[in-house]
Each structure stands twice: as C-alpha cells, then as structure tokens.
C-alpha cells in the first residue's frame, strides 16, 4: 500500500552535521551529514544550506505518531482549527513531525465537522505536521470500548454510510472486525487506500484472519481493548491479543508510556513482531501538558490527569489515553526493554510511517524524503527539531523558532 501523500509544501535548505545518523541512506551515512534542499533530503543543493550542528546528538527522522488525540486541553474532535494548531504545535515541539489526528468516538455531526477541519488543514502552513486522520471508532465492540463513550458507538452499516463518499483526509480507521457488517466496511476502506486497523475488539483468530484477507493491515494498541485467552471448557481459546502476536504481516501498536504496559509485555510484543512491525504510538490526549487534577475531553468521554503522569476516566474504570508525547514513549520503551536505540527509532519513525502509507517520504532520511529531523540525546531526550529543512525547536539554545 502506498497511501495518499500530504500536499507539497515549501521548505528550507540546511545541512545537519556532527551527529550519529540513524535511518539514513548510504549517501548520508558516508558523508556523515544530512543535506536538505528545499525541504527534501538531497545529495546536492545549489543554494546556501544553513548549517545545523548536531553537537554529537543522534540524528533521526522526525517522529511519526499515528495515534494522537490532542494536547494542552485541546481534543482533535473539536473542529476549531485553532485547537488543532495548538495541539499539533505542542507535539511538534516534542519531536513529532508527522501526526495522524486521531478522533475518538463522538457524534456523527462532530466527527464530520472534525474531518472537514482536517481536510482544510492537511498540508496547511499552520499545521505542517498533519498528514491526515485516524478515526478510532465508533464501530467498536461494547465490551472492549475502554474509555470510549458507549452512547456514541455505532454499527458498521452506519459508519459505512457516514464515510460514503470517503472524507478527503481519512488515512486510517480502527474498528472491531467481528461486528455485523464489518466485512463491507473493511473492503470499502481498504479499496480506497485507507489503512484498516483492528482495535477495541473481541475478534477471534479466524475473524482476524478473515479481515486480513479483506484488506485489514494493522492492530491498535496491543493489550488495550483486546480480548485475551479464555478457557470456557477443557480447551483454551486464544483471543485477539494472542492472534495479534501470532499474526503474519500485520503491523501493531504499543503505548509505552510506563502505565499502559509493564516491561514484560512490551518485551513480548517486540520479540513477537520485531521493530519492522511494531509501532510506538503516544495515544496522547488533551490531558498532555496539563497538571494533575485537570479534567479534559477525548471524543465524547471525559478524563482526568493523575499524579504520576497518567490519565483515567472520571469513574476510574479505565485509562483514558496517555499524557506522554511520542518521544517520551520512545525513551521509556528503551528504559523498559533495553532494545537497541536503532530499533526504538525505527518503531517511532519508519514502521508507523509504513503503517499509514507514508513511507519513505516520512519516517526516513532517504534521498527524496521530507527534511524532517529530530536530534536526540543519549537518553532519547529531544534536543532539537527540524521540519522541512527549518530548525523549529532548539532545546540546547532554549528557544523555539
């Protein structure tokens, strides 16, 4: 799948030097630098590229977050363009140079309004990181809904009607493939180049395989909203979680914020799928950047930020997304699993870009890729961010440009 690319946008000319380059092609690695010309990684530039000293940092592609709901009190189901601009700017400052705005289950009207906002903003200079929309719900299994409002869940037939004709900015849909009518919805979405993801689901292994044959390519946040092993009689029956880990070809997400999954489960996921199939996502909500006690909205649900850096639904029955940007999840994945830095970077760049149909323009430093770069310290802390050849955040100098 190649997916739909975001519109072209003007870029700058820069050369990033004096760092350890990850995710680059042989021409950049051999030269010990990444050259960006007019916003694209290039082998040559006839202009005067601005030098950017990486100062011994790791030089990686800009982070790609395919599951992010908002930040700083702004939920992306809010159709106000200013809310989108502020939420995406917060994640850009934290290293995310490509984002799929993820819409949690809410009313049809509000979802349609948000999709129209996304179509207007994708490729816009005010939201340069927005690549499209990830619709999480509302076609979900009620028993696996997690923080999604049960009153906003809808049938596959209803969602198919709502998405016909296909909204312009839609790149990914998470749904429960076992629900009645899901076959037609999966076939329609996959046939139009949309990445179909199984999530908030109790699908059996055979139902997952059937959906895969129809075009399903991806799995939302492992262990979160997935059925697991049961033993109704003498024999054990695997759930969606076990089917996910045993699957062939599918990409899958984990939320490595230090709260959703312990180190053992993250290690199992990585060993089963490997860095080429396992995506790091933030699942960051509007609670990201808010103090403990703050209340926020995600879709039609309400969450509260708690001490210790996590969020839960108001009734305390479920985690409510995360409050950690993708770079923080990458650093914690490294801490909790000990995985090589190269694998961590792959899981936060190339693999999610492939899952969304955006690779190699996003998630790589190959010649021709967008000139989006994040400079990382030894602990994977973000030191600087380059977007389309322009230095937009420089932590070493303590300023954003």
C-alpha positions as CSV (number, residue, x, y, z in Angstrom):
1,X,0.0,0.0,0.0
2,X,1.3,3.4,-0.9
3,X,-1.4,5.5,0.7
4,X,-2.1,9.2,-0.1
5,X,0.7,11.7,0.4
6,X,0.2,15.0,2.1
7,X,0.3,18.0,-0.2
8,X,3.6,19.6,-1.2
9,X,4.9,22.5,0.9
10,X,7.8,24.8,0.6
11,X,10.9,24.0,2.6
12,X,14.3,25.3,3.6
13,X,17.9,24.3,2.8
14,X,20.1,23.0,5.7
15,X,22.9,20.6,6.4
16,X,22.9,18.7,9.7
17,X,26.4,17.7,10.8
18,X,28.4,16.3,13.7
19,X,25.9,13.7,14.8
20,X,25.3,9.9,14.6
21,X,22.9,9.4,11.7
22,X,20.0,6.9,12.1
23,X,17.6,5.9,9.4
24,X,19.6,7.4,6.5
25,X,20.6,6.1,3.1
26,X,24.2,5.2,2.2
27,X,24.9,8.6,0.7
28,X,24.1,10.4,4.0
29,X,25.9,7.9,6.2
30,X,29.0,8.0,4.1
31,X,29.0,11.8,4.1
32,X,28.4,12.0,7.8
33,X,25.7,14.6,7.3
34,X,22.2,15.0,6.1
35,X,21.7,17.6,3.4
36,X,18.2,19.1,2.9
37,X,17.3,21.2,-0.2
38,X,14.0,23.0,-0.5
39,X,12.6,20.8,2.3
40,X,13.7,17.4,0.9
41,X,16.7,15.2,1.8
42,X,19.1,15.6,-1.1
43,X,22.5,14.6,-2.4
44,X,23.2,18.1,-3.6
45,X,21.9,21.7,-3.1
46,X,22.6,24.6,-5.4
47,X,21.6,27.0,-2.7
48,X,23.3,28.0,0.5
49,X,22.2,25.4,3.1
50,X,22.0,26.6,6.7
51,X,24.5,24.6,8.9
52,X,22.9,22.9,11.9
53,X,25.4,21.5,14.4
54,X,24.1,18.2,15.8
55,X,26.6,18.5,18.6
56,X,27.2,14.8,19.0
57,X,23.4,14.0,19.1
58,X,21.6,11.2,17.4
59,X,20.2,12.4,14.1
60,X,16.9,10.6,13.3
61,X,14.0,11.1,11.1
62,X,11.2,13.2,12.7
63,X,8.9,11.1,14.8
64,X,5.7,9.8,13.2
65,X,2.7,9.4,15.6
66,X,-0.2,7.6,14.0
67,X,-2.4,7.6,17.2
68,X,-2.6,11.0,18.9
69,X,-5.8,12.7,20.2
70,X,-4.6,16.1,21.3
71,X,-2.6,18.1,23.9
72,X,-2.8,21.1,26.2
73,X,-6.5,20.9,26.8
74,X,-7.3,20.6,23.0
75,X,-9.0,17.5,21.7
76,X,-8.9,16.9,18.0
77,X,-12.6,16.1,17.7
78,X,-13.0,19.9,18.3
79,X,-13.4,21.3,14.8
80,X,-11.9,24.6,15.7
81,X,-8.7,25.0,13.6
82,X,-7.0,26.9,16.4
83,X,-7.4,23.9,18.7
84,X,-5.7,21.7,16.1
85,X,-2.9,24.2,15.5
86,X,-2.1,24.4,19.3
87,X,-2.3,20.6,19.9
88,X,-0.1,19.7,16.9
89,X,2.4,22.5,17.7
90,X,2.8,21.1,21.2
91,X,3.6,17.7,19.7
92,X,6.0,19.2,17.1
93,X,8.0,20.9,19.9
94,X,8.2,17.4,21.5
95,X,9.7,15.8,18.3
96,X,6.6,14.7,16.4
97,X,6.9,16.0,12.8
98,X,4.2,13.8,11.3
99,X,0.8,13.1,13.0
100,X,-2.4,11.4,12.3
101,X,-5.1,13.3,14.2
102,X,-7.0,10.6,16.0
103,X,-10.7,11.1,16.6
104,X,-12.3,9.2,19.4
105,X,-15.9,8.1,19.3
106,X,-18.3,11.1,19.3
107,X,-21.4,12.1,17.5
108,X,-21.6,11.8,13.7
109,X,-22.0,15.5,13.4
110,X,-18.9,16.4,15.4
111,X,-16.9,13.7,13.6
112,X,-17.9,15.1,10.2
113,X,-17.1,18.6,11.3
114,X,-13.6,17.5,12.5
115,X,-13.0,15.6,9.3
116,X,-13.8,18.8,7.3
117,X,-11.3,20.7,9.5
118,X,-8.7,18.1,8.8
119,X,-9.3,18.3,5.0
120,X,-8.8,22.1,5.2
121,X,-5.7,21.9,7.4
122,X,-3.8,19.0,5.9
123,X,-0.8,20.5,4.2
124,X,-1.5,24.0,5.5
125,X,1.4,26.0,6.8
126,X,-0.4,26.5,10.2
127,X,-0.5,22.7,10.7
128,X,2.5,21.4,8.7
129,X,2.8,18.1,10.7
130,X,-0.8,17.0,9.9
131,X,-0.8,14.1,7.5
132,X,-4.4,13.0,7.9
133,X,-6.9,11.5,10.2
134,X,-7.1,8.2,12.2
135,X,-10.7,7.5,13.1
136,X,-10.7,5.4,16.2
137,X,-14.3,4.2,16.4
138,X,-17.2,4.4,16.6
139,X,-17.6,0.9,15.2
140,X,-16.2,-0.8,18.3
141,X,-17.1,-3.8,20.5
142,X,-19.0,-2.5,23.5
143,X,-17.2,-4.9,25.9
144,X,-13.8,-3.7,24.7
145,X,-14.7,0.0,24.4
146,X,-12.3,1.2,27.1
147,X,-12.7,5.0,27.5
148,X,-15.0,5.4,24.5
149,X,-18.5,6.6,25.3
150,X,-20.9,3.6,24.9
151,X,-23.6,6.0,23.8
152,X,-21.6,7.1,20.8
153,X,-20.8,3.6,19.4
154,X,-22.4,2.8,16.0
155,X,-22.8,-0.1,13.7
156,X,-20.6,-0.9,10.7
157,X,-23.5,-0.1,8.4
158,X,-23.9,3.3,10.0
159,X,-20.2,4.1,9.7
160,X,-20.1,2.9,6.1
161,X,-22.9,5.3,5.3
162,X,-21.2,8.2,7.2
163,X,-17.9,7.6,5.3
164,X,-19.5,7.5,1.8
165,X,-18.2,9.3,-0.1
166,X,-14.8,8.9,1.6
167,X,-13.7,12.0,3.6
168,X,-10.7,13.6,1.9
169,X,-8.2,13.4,4.9
170,X,-9.0,9.9,6.2
171,X,-6.0,7.7,6.2
172,X,-6.7,5.1,9.0
173,X,-9.8,3.6,10.7
174,X,-9.8,1.4,13.8
175,X,-12.8,-0.9,14.1
176,X,-13.9,-4.2,15.6
177,X,-13.8,-6.6,12.6
178,X,-16.1,-9.2,14.1
179,X,-19.2,-6.9,14.2
180,X,-22.1,-7.5,11.8
181,X,-21.5,-5.6,8.5
182,X,-17.8,-5.1,9.1
183,X,-16.8,-7.0,6.0
184,X,-18.3,-4.5,3.7
185,X,-16.8,-1.6,5.7
186,X,-13.3,-3.1,5.6
187,X,-13.5,-3.9,1.9
188,X,-14.7,-0.3,1.2
189,X,-12.0,1.4,3.2
190,X,-9.1,-0.9,2.1
191,X,-10.3,-0.5,-1.5
192,X,-9.9,3.3,-1.2
193,X,-6.4,3.1,0.3
194,X,-7.3,3.6,3.9
195,X,-5.4,1.6,6.5
196,X,-7.8,-0.6,8.4
197,X,-6.9,-1.4,12.0
198,X,-8.4,-3.9,14.4
199,X,-9.0,-2.4,17.8
200,X,-11.4,-2.3,20.8
201,X,-12.4,-5.7,19.6
202,X,-13.1,-9.3,20.7
203,X,-12.3,-10.8,17.3
204,X,-11.3,-14.5,17.2
205,X,-8.1,-15.6,15.3
206,X,-10.3,-16.8,12.4
207,X,-12.2,-13.5,12.3
208,X,-8.9,-11.5,12.3
209,X,-7.5,-13.7,9.5
210,X,-10.7,-13.2,7.5
211,X,-10.5,-9.4,8.0
212,X,-6.8,-9.5,6.9
213,X,-7.9,-11.2,3.7
214,X,-10.3,-8.4,3.1
215,X,-7.5,-5.8,3.5
216,X,-7.1,-5.1,7.2
217,X,-3.4,-4.3,7.8
218,X,-2.9,-3.0,11.3
219,X,-3.7,-3.6,15.0
220,X,-4.4,-0.8,17.5
221,X,-2.6,-0.7,20.9
222,X,-1.8,-4.3,21.9
223,X,-3.4,-5.4,25.3
224,X,-5.6,-2.3,25.3
225,X,-9.1,-3.1,24.2
226,X,-8.3,-6.6,23.0
227,X,-9.9,-9.9,24.1
228,X,-7.4,-12.4,25.6
229,X,-7.1,-16.2,26.3
230,X,-10.2,-17.9,27.7
231,X,-10.9,-21.5,28.8
232,X,-14.7,-22.0,28.6
233,X,-14.4,-25.8,28.9
234,X,-11.4,-28.1,28.6
235,X,-9.7,-26.2,25.8
236,X,-8.1,-22.8,25.7
237,X,-9.3,-20.4,23.1
238,X,-7.0,-17.5,22.1
239,X,-8.4,-14.0,21.9
240,X,-7.5,-11.1,19.7
241,X,-4.3,-10.4,21.7
242,X,-2.8,-13.8,21.1
243,X,-3.9,-13.7,17.5
244,X,-2.2,-10.3,17.1
245,X,1.1,-11.6,18.5
246,X,1.0,-14.7,16.3
247,X,-0.1,-12.8,13.1
248,X,1.8,-12.6,9.9
249,X,2.3,-9.3,8.1
250,X,0.2,-7.1,10.3
251,X,1.7,-4.0,12.0
252,X,0.7,-3.3,15.6
253,X,0.9,-0.5,18.2
254,X,2.1,-0.3,21.8
255,X,1.7,2.6,24.2
256,X,5.0,2.6,26.1
257,X,4.1,5.5,28.5
258,X,5.0,3.5,31.6
259,X,1.4,3.0,32.6
260,X,-0.4,1.1,29.9
261,X,2.0,-1.9,29.7
262,X,4.7,-3.2,32.0
263,X,8.2,-4.1,30.7
264,X,7.4,-7.8,30.3
265,X,4.5,-7.2,27.9
266,X,6.5,-4.7,25.9
267,X,9.3,-7.2,25.6
268,X,6.9,-9.9,24.4
269,X,5.4,-7.6,21.8
270,X,8.9,-6.7,20.5
271,X,10.0,-10.3,20.4
272,X,6.9,-11.4,18.6
273,X,6.7,-8.7,16.0
274,X,10.1,-7.1,15.8
275,X,10.8,-3.4,15.1
276,X,9.8,-3.6,11.5
277,X,6.2,-4.4,12.5
278,X,5.8,-2.9,16.0
279,X,4.8,0.8,16.1
280,X,5.3,3.1,19.1
281,X,2.3,5.4,19.5
282,X,1.6,8.0,22.1
283,X,-2.2,7.8,22.3
284,X,-1.7,11.3,23.8
285,X,-4.9,13.1,24.8
286,X,-5.9,16.7,25.5
287,X,-4.6,15.9,29.0
288,X,-1.0,16.0,27.7
289,X,0.7,19.0,29.2
290,X,-2.0,19.6,31.9
291,X,-1.3,19.5,35.6
292,X,-2.6,16.7,37.9
293,X,-6.3,17.1,38.7
294,X,-7.1,18.7,35.3
295,X,-10.2,17.4,33.5
296,X,-10.2,17.1,29.8
297,X,-12.3,15.7,27.0
298,X,-11.4,13.0,24.4
299,X,-14.2,12.4,21.9
300,X,-17.4,12.2,23.9
301,X,-15.6,11.0,27.1
302,X,-14.1,12.8,30.0
303,X,-10.7,12.1,31.6
304,X,-8.7,13.3,34.5
305,X,-4.9,13.7,34.8
306,X,-3.4,12.0,37.8
307,X,-0.2,12.3,39.8
308,X,2.5,10.0,38.2
309,X,1.8,11.0,34.6
310,X,-1.3,9.1,33.6
311,X,-5.0,9.8,32.8
312,X,-8.1,7.8,33.7
313,X,-11.8,8.1,33.0
314,X,-13.7,10.1,35.6
315,X,-15.2,6.9,37.1
316,X,-11.7,5.4,37.4
317,X,-12.6,2.2,35.5
318,X,-10.2,2.7,32.5
319,X,-7.1,4.5,31.5
320,X,-8.0,7.4,29.2
321,X,-5.3,7.6,26.6
322,X,-1.9,8.9,27.7
323,X,-0.4,12.2,28.6
324,X,3.0,11.4,27.2
325,X,4.3,12.6,23.7
326,X,5.8,10.0,21.4
327,X,9.4,10.9,22.2
328,X,8.7,10.2,25.9
329,X,7.2,6.8,24.9
330,X,10.3,6.0,22.9
331,X,12.6,6.9,25.8
332,X,10.5,4.7,28.2
333,X,10.5,1.8,25.7
334,X,14.3,1.9,25.7
335,X,14.3,2.0,29.5
336,X,11.8,-0.8,30.0
337,X,13.1,-3.2,27.3
338,X,16.7,-2.4,26.7
339,X,16.1,-2.5,23.0
340,X,18.8,-1.1,20.7
341,X,18.4,2.6,20.0
342,X,18.2,1.9,16.3
343,X,15.2,-0.4,16.9
344,X,13.5,2.2,19.1
345,X,13.9,4.9,16.4
346,X,12.6,2.5,13.7
347,X,9.5,1.9,15.8
348,X,8.8,5.6,16.2
349,X,9.5,6.6,12.6
350,X,9.7,4.1,9.7
351,X,7.3,1.5,11.0
352,X,4.4,3.8,11.8
353,X,5.0,5.7,8.5
354,X,4.7,2.4,6.6
355,X,1.5,1.5,8.5
356,X,0.0,4.8,7.4
357,X,1.2,4.5,3.8
358,X,3.5,7.5,4.2
359,X,7.0,5.8,3.9
360,X,9.6,6.6,2.7
361,X,8.6,10.3,2.4
362,X,8.0,10.2,6.1
363,X,9.9,8.2,8.7
364,X,13.2,8.1,6.8
365,X,16.2,10.1,5.8
366,X,16.5,8.6,2.3
367,X,17.1,10.9,-0.6
368,X,13.8,12.5,-1.5
369,X,12.3,12.2,1.9
370,X,10.9,15.2,3.6
371,X,13.6,17.0,5.5
372,X,12.1,16.3,9.0
373,X,14.7,15.5,11.6
374,X,14.9,15.2,15.4
375,X,18.1,15.5,17.3
376,X,18.2,13.2,20.3
377,X,20.4,12.9,23.3
378,X,21.8,9.7,24.8
379,X,18.6,9.1,26.8
380,X,16.5,9.9,23.7
381,X,15.5,13.3,25.0
382,X,14.7,15.7,22.2
383,X,17.4,18.3,21.7
384,X,16.2,20.0,18.5
385,X,13.6,19.6,15.8
386,X,14.0,20.3,12.1
387,X,10.8,20.5,9.9
388,X,11.1,20.6,6.2
389,X,14.7,22.0,6.5
390,X,13.8,24.7,9.1
391,X,15.1,24.5,12.7
392,X,11.8,25.0,14.7
393,X,12.9,23.9,18.2
394,X,16.4,24.0,19.7
395,X,16.5,22.9,23.3
396,X,20.2,23.5,23.6
397,X,19.6,27.2,22.9
398,X,16.3,27.1,24.9
399,X,14.2,28.6,22.2
400,X,11.5,27.7,19.6
401,X,11.6,29.5,16.3
